[in-house]
Amino acid sequence: MTSQDEAPVGVDETYVDGNALAGPLADIFAVDLTAATSRCAHCGCSGPVAGLRVYTRAPGLVARCQGCGEVMIRLVSTVGTSWLDMRGVTVLSIPMGD
């Protein structure tokens, strides 16, 4: 387990917060998922998707847990297709409003 101030071994330390997922996820879902609460499949840490550490230097976006640094979400988009891998998320609680 890494602390919040340490990047996982072999991971570029330059990241932005989970708000970087807002536009790409809005292209797929009808709601803003950055306000959703996610739970890490590795350590159980829960928090808003906007709080994830998103790395943008890969072919797509890689969102890591703010607690343990494990990968929670991978999103790769090409013309006409997006691939969303959320195997690092055990639960995603989405506020739907009234």
C-alpha positions in Angstrom: 0.0 0.0 0.0 1.3 3.5 -0.8 0.6 6.7 1.0 -1.4 9.5 -0.6 1.8 11.4 -1.3 3.6 8.5 -3.1 3.0 7.3 -6.7 2.8 3.5 -7.2 6.1 2.1 -8.3 6.6 2.6 -12.1 3.8 5.1 -12.4 4.4 8.7 -13.7 3.9 11.0 -10.8 2.2 13.7 -12.9 -1.6 13.4 -12.5 -4.7 15.5 -12.4 -7.8 14.9 -10.3 -10.9 12.9 -11.3 -12.6 15.9 -12.8 -10.6 15.1 -15.9 -13.1 12.2 -16.4 -16.1 14.6 -16.6 -16.1 15.2 -20.4 -15.2 11.7 -21.5 -17.7 10.0 -19.2 -20.4 12.5 -20.2 -19.9 11.3 -23.7 -20.9 7.8 -22.5 -23.4 8.4 -19.7 -26.4 10.7 -19.3 -25.3 11.8 -15.8 -22.2 13.5 -14.4 -20.3 10.6 -12.8 -17.7 12.8 -11.1 -20.3 13.3 -8.4 -20.8 9.6 -7.9 -19.2 7.8 -5.0 -16.8 4.9 -5.9 -15.4 2.2 -3.7 -12.0 0.7 -4.5 -12.0 -3.0 -5.1 -8.5 -3.3 -3.6 -8.6 -1.3 -0.3 -12.3 -0.4 0.1 -11.6 3.4 0.2 -14.8 5.3 -0.8 -15.0 8.8 -2.2 -16.2 10.8 -5.2 -15.0 9.9 -8.7 -13.8 13.6 -8.8 -11.3 12.7 -6.0 -9.5 9.9 -8.0 -6.0 10.5 -9.3 -6.2 10.5 -13.1 -3.2 9.9 -15.2 -3.4 11.3 -18.8 -0.1 10.3 -20.4 -1.3 6.8 -21.4 -3.2 6.0 -24.6 -6.3 6.8 -22.5 -7.2 7.9 -19.0 -6.2 5.9 -16.0 -7.9 6.7 -12.6 -6.2 5.4 -9.5 -7.5 5.2 -5.9 -6.7 8.2 -3.8 -6.0 5.8 -0.9 -3.9 3.0 -2.2 -3.0 4.0 -5.7 -4.5 0.9 -7.4 -6.2 1.3 -10.8 -9.9 1.8 -10.5 -11.0 3.0 -14.0 -9.5 2.9 -17.4 -11.1 4.8 -20.3 -9.8 4.7 -23.9 -11.7 6.4 -26.7 -11.2 6.3 -30.5 -13.3 7.6 -33.3 -16.7 6.0 -32.8 -15.8 3.7 -29.8 -15.0 4.0 -26.1 -13.7 1.2 -23.9 -14.5 1.6 -20.1 -12.9 -0.8 -17.7 -14.1 -0.4 -14.1 -13.0 -3.7 -12.6 -11.2 -1.7 -9.8 -14.5 -0.3 -8.6 -16.7 -2.5 -6.4 -19.6 0.0 -6.2 -20.5 3.2 -8.0 -23.3 5.2 -6.2 -24.7 7.7 -8.7 -26.8 10.6 -7.4 -29.8 10.9 -9.8 -31.5 14.0 -8.3 -35.3 14.3 -8.0 
